[in-house]
Every structure is written in C-alpha cells, then in structure tokens.
Amino acid sequence: MKEVNDLFRSLDRRSFLRISGMLGLGAATASFVPAAAEAVRFSKKMMKVSKTRLAMGTFVSMTLLHPSKDQAEEAMDLAFQEIDRLSGLISRYDPSSAVAFINQEGKANDLPPEVVQVIAGALQYYKLSGGSFDITVKPVVDLFQQKMGGDKDTLPTEGELRDLLKLVDARKVELRGRALHLADSGMGITLDGIAKGYIVDRASGLLAAQGIENHLINAGGDIRTRGCKESDRPWTVAIQDPMKRKQYPDTVQMKDGAIATSGNYEIYFDREKMFHHIVDPKSGLSPQLSTSVSVMAKTTMEADALSTSVFVMGPDEGTAFINGLPSSESLVIAKDGTMSKSRGWKSAAI
C-alpha cells in the first residue's frame, strides 16, 4: 500500500472540483428534449438521416444512409427504443434494474438474458486482462463518489480503501445460467466499462436487421460502424484530444468495426485528475500513466472493455497486451503526450 500512502499524503490539502450528476451508465439527470431526425439528400440514391439525443448518460448520435427517409427514421426510432430498454435493465442507478437488484441483494435469479450476456462477457475480459478489467470495483468507486463528489472534498482514509479492496475480486462473482451470487457481503458490480458498448452493438444489429446496411452510432466515444459512408468509402473517425486543444491526435477509417476510448478527462473528482472513474482493481486508485486509450475491435463491447483494461495496465504493458490479441488495435496517449500504437494500428490518410 506504499503508493496509496504516498498519494494520500500528497493530495490531502489540494482543492477538488465539484462534479454534477452521477457517474456511469444512466447517470445523466439534465432535462433534454430529443430533436427530430435531420434528413438530407446525400446522393441521387441515398438519404442521410441523423439524430442526436440523450441516452445512457451521454449524447448518442446516429447517422444512417438509406434510399428511403421514412424507413431510415423508423429504424432509428426502434434503435433508440432498444437503447432505452437495455439501459433500464443494466443501469446500476435505476433502482428497478436487474443490476441494482444484484447490488442490493447480493444475488439474483432469472436474470434477463441481456444482463447475463454482459456479465458473462465482463468475466471473460477479467480473465483475458489478468484482472485489469474488474466489474467488482463498485464499492471503491462509490467510496470516492461519496467522499469527493458534489460539494464534498474529503479524501477516503487509507483504512477505508484497504477494507473495500477486500471486496474487489471478480472471481467471487458466481454466475450459473441466469442466476448470480456475490460471494461476500458488501460486494457490488458496475457494468459501466462494458455495458454501453454492448448496447451500441445491439442497436447496430437492430438497424442492420431493418435493412439499414450503412450507419454509424456514436455513444459518447463508443462508436460502431457498418457499411460505408459513400461510394464504398469507409467512415472516418477522429480520436478525441484529451487536452481539449481542438486537435485530433489521429484519425482512422472503418467499415464494419468498432472503436472505444477511455480517458481521464471526462469524469474526475480533483483538479489534478488523479481520481477519476477508472479504477485499478489492485490499488483502488486511478491509473496515472495514461490520459487516453482508444481500442479498435470487431464489436463495441470488446473495444469498450479492452480500452478500460489497457488504461489500467499503462502504455507499455497495455500495448503489448493488445499486440498479443488477434483482432484488436490500440492507441495510447501517455500523461506526457507520448503516443503508443499497436503493431496493426493504421492511421487514416487525410
């Protein structure tokens, strides 16, 4: 715990930012009236239909290309309905959700199949990442939110953190069929690092089933693309600058694929950004070596979970980890601005 002691001593008298709202999936509370879909003639044969609305605690944008404006708008409405339905099952902030029930009771039977799929996937990424991706960090995340969120500015004590770390261990999540049991009292799960990607994949699958072969969904940096933007040209995606200098560190092109970015620049508790929503399951602290990690993968759920895993690992270990996987690539921006790219990362020629 030496790193914990050193960090706590160094931050005791620092000033803390106030964050509004809650963390994670389904967290946004600001009122928002969904705008009507915007449709424009994209080419002689194609209409481009786009819409942005609030969902999953972030802004979700969809861009669809299809000959029929009406068919595209109908499919888009169905996709947003599916996002809302799945969010209601998976959000840990909605007291009626399956995840909230698990966290309250420590167990659940007859879980919705979608929740089982997300939790089962999360447990697989726990093993794949060597424990860097762990959905049982909820007690630690809650501790920092309770101590430092809103108008509060009190650091958790070393003892409080040490006690809660005993509850962080995904191996104690027992999932059998549609039944789940948390082995220790006080444990909890958060699916914030994987659920949004899963939901985006489901929405994309629904659009494809409705005949919308060409589309892009962007849910706060979790991006899923299918088909082409125009004339067999791939979609172009810009990597967000963690320093907010309105300069893109890189751009990539995709047809059928996904990319997700994890960063310390969106949700954090202190001015120095040393305490944010990404938690190292081993130390209970926020990793400090990276500011942004973008991962390209076949699915958004995979990209979502792997970007969090790599952020926890750090630039060198994380890049080596991605290099060992068959179908994923990564771009890591370190604290000093240095960029580390996996072997197969291809920047777009703009």
Solvent accessible surface area in square Angstrom, and as a share of the most:
residue,aa,sasa,rsa
1,M,91,0.40
2,K,150,0.63
3,E,108,0.49
4,V,1,0.00
5,N,40,0.21
6,D,59,0.31
7,L,23,0.12
8,F,10,0.04
9,R,157,0.57
10,S,59,0.38
11,L,0,0.00
12,D,90,0.47
13,R,235,0.86
14,R,87,0.32
15,S,65,0.42
16,F,15,0.06
17,L,49,0.25
18,R,123,0.45
19,I,33,0.17
20,S,114,0.73
21,G,44,0.42
22,M,89,0.40
23,L,4,0.02
24,G,23,0.22
25,L,6,0.03
26,G,34,0.33
27,A,5,0.04
28,A,45,0.35
29,T,107,0.62
30,A,77,0.59
31,S,114,0.74
32,F,78,0.32
33,V,132,0.76
34,P,67,0.42
35,A,59,0.46
36,A,94,0.73
37,A,29,0.23
38,E,108,0.49
39,A,29,0.23
40,V,62,0.36
41,R,148,0.54
42,F,58,0.24
43,S,52,0.34
44,K,194,0.82
45,K,161,0.68
46,M,53,0.24
47,M,23,0.10
48,K,65,0.27
49,V,0,0.00
50,S,27,0.18
51,K,35,0.15
52,T,56,0.32
53,R,42,0.15
54,L,36,0.18
55,A,8,0.07
56,M,11,0.05
57,G,30,0.29
58,T,30,0.17
59,F,112,0.47
60,V,0,0.00
61,S,37,0.24
62,M,1,0.00
63,T,29,0.17
64,L,0,0.00
65,L,6,0.03
66,H,23,0.10
67,P,82,0.51
68,S,41,0.26
69,K,82,0.35
70,D,103,0.53
71,Q,75,0.34
72,A,0,0.00
73,E,42,0.19
74,E,110,0.50
75,A,1,0.01
76,M,1,0.00
77,D,65,0.34
78,L,61,0.30
79,A,0,0.00
80,F,6,0.02
81,Q,110,0.49
82,E,22,0.10
83,I,0,0.00
84,D,63,0.32
85,R,110,0.40
86,L,0,0.00
87,S,15,0.10
88,G,31,0.30
89,L,41,0.20
90,I,2,0.01
91,S,5,0.03
92,R,24,0.09
93,Y,45,0.17
94,D,48,0.25
95,P,119,0.75
96,S,98,0.63
97,S,3,0.02
98,A,16,0.12
99,V,0,0.00
100,A,15,0.12
101,F,103,0.43
102,I,0,0.00
103,N,33,0.17
104,Q,144,0.64
105,E,85,0.38
106,G,20,0.19
107,K,114,0.48
108,A,5,0.04
109,N,115,0.59
110,D,111,0.57
111,L,4,0.02
112,P,31,0.20
113,P,71,0.44
114,E,22,0.10
115,V,0,0.00
116,V,24,0.14
117,Q,92,0.41
118,V,0,0.00
119,I,0,0.00
120,A,33,0.26
121,G,6,0.06
122,A,1,0.01
123,L,30,0.15
124,Q,121,0.54
125,Y,28,0.11
126,Y,32,0.12
127,K,160,0.68
128,L,83,0.41
129,S,8,0.05
130,G,59,0.57
131,G,9,0.08
132,S,10,0.07
133,F,7,0.03
134,D,13,0.07
135,I,5,0.03
136,T,0,0.00
137,V,16,0.09
138,K,36,0.15
139,P,15,0.09
140,V,1,0.00
141,V,11,0.06
142,D,27,0.14
143,L,15,0.07
144,F,8,0.04
145,Q,40,0.18
146,Q,109,0.49
147,K,51,0.22
148,M,1,0.00
149,G,7,0.07
150,G,35,0.33
151,D,127,0.66
152,K,113,0.48
153,D,75,0.39
154,T,76,0.44
155,L,20,0.10
156,P,1,0.01
157,T,76,0.44
158,E,56,0.25
159,G,27,0.26
160,E,58,0.26
161,L,0,0.00
162,R,107,0.39
163,D,82,0.42
164,L,41,0.21
165,L,29,0.14
166,K,135,0.57
167,L,31,0.15
168,V,17,0.09
169,D,22,0.11
170,A,3,0.03
171,R,183,0.67
172,K,63,0.27
173,V,10,0.06
174,E,62,0.28
175,L,42,0.21
176,R,177,0.64
177,G,61,0.58
178,R,117,0.43
179,A,36,0.28
180,L,4,0.02
181,H,79,0.35
182,L,7,0.04
183,A,44,0.34
184,D,48,0.25
185,S,114,0.73
186,G,55,0.53
187,M,9,0.04
188,G,3,0.03
189,I,0,0.00
190,T,13,0.07
191,L,4,0.02
192,D,44,0.23
193,G,21,0.20
194,I,0,0.00
195,A,0,0.00
196,K,38,0.16
197,G,0,0.00
198,Y,14,0.05
199,I,0,0.00
200,V,0,0.00
201,D,28,0.15
202,R,80,0.29
203,A,0,0.00
204,S,0,0.00
205,G,29,0.28
206,L,42,0.21
207,L,0,0.00
208,A,36,0.28
209,A,86,0.67
210,Q,73,0.32
211,G,34,0.33
212,I,0,0.00
213,E,127,0.57
214,N,30,0.15
215,H,0,0.00
216,L,27,0.14
217,I,0,0.00
218,N,50,0.26
219,A,0,0.00
220,G,46,0.44
221,G,24,0.23
222,D,5,0.02
223,I,17,0.08
224,R,23,0.09
225,T,0,0.00
226,R,64,0.23
227,G,18,0.17
228,C,22,0.13
229,K,79,0.33
230,E,60,0.27
231,S,105,0.68
232,D,101,0.52
233,R,135,0.49
234,P,38,0.24
235,W,12,0.04
236,T,60,0.35
237,V,9,0.05
238,A,41,0.31
239,I,4,0.02
240,Q,75,0.33
241,D,7,0.03
242,P,6,0.04
243,M,118,0.53
244,K,114,0.48
245,R,149,0.55
246,K,198,0.84
247,Q,118,0.52
248,Y,148,0.56
249,P,35,0.22
250,D,17,0.09
251,T,25,0.15
252,V,0,0.00
253,Q,79,0.35
254,M,10,0.05
255,K,84,0.35
256,D,106,0.55
257,G,8,0.08
258,A,0,0.00
259,I,4,0.02
260,A,1,0.00
261,T,35,0.20
262,S,12,0.08
263,G,6,0.06
264,N,17,0.09
265,Y,20,0.07
266,E,100,0.45
267,I,55,0.28
268,Y,41,0.16
269,F,3,0.01
270,D,0,0.00
271,R,142,0.52
272,E,71,0.32
273,K,60,0.25
274,M,32,0.14
275,F,2,0.01
276,H,6,0.03
277,H,66,0.29
278,I,8,0.04
279,V,15,0.08
280,D,31,0.16
281,P,14,0.09
282,K,146,0.62
283,S,11,0.07
284,G,0,0.00
285,L,9,0.05
286,S,7,0.05
287,P,16,0.10
288,Q,49,0.22
289,L,116,0.58
290,S,1,0.01
291,T,14,0.08
292,S,1,0.01
293,V,0,0.00
294,S,1,0.00
295,V,0,0.00
296,M,36,0.16
297,A,9,0.07
298,K,136,0.57
299,T,54,0.31
300,T,0,0.00
301,M,37,0.17
302,E,33,0.15
303,A,0,0.00
304,D,11,0.06
305,A,0,0.00
306,L,1,0.01
307,S,0,0.00
308,T,24,0.14
309,S,0,0.00
310,V,0,0.00
311,F,1,0.00
312,V,18,0.10
313,M,24,0.11
314,G,3,0.02
315,P,18,0.11
316,D,121,0.62
317,E,107,0.48
318,G,0,0.00
319,T,17,0.10
320,A,66,0.51
321,F,35,0.14
322,I,1,0.00
323,N,39,0.20
324,G,64,0.61
325,L,33,0.16
326,P,135,0.85
327,S,43,0.28
328,S,3,0.02
329,E,47,0.21
330,S,0,0.00
331,L,1,0.01
332,V,0,0.00
333,I,11,0.06
334,A,14,0.11
335,K,125,0.53
336,D,119,0.61
337,G,46,0.44
338,T,77,0.45
339,M,82,0.37
340,S,28,0.18
341,K,92,0.39
342,S,5,0.03
343,R,192,0.70
344,G,31,0.30
345,W,19,0.07
346,K,163,0.69
347,S,56,0.36
348,A,20,0.15
349,A,102,0.79
350,I,156,0.79
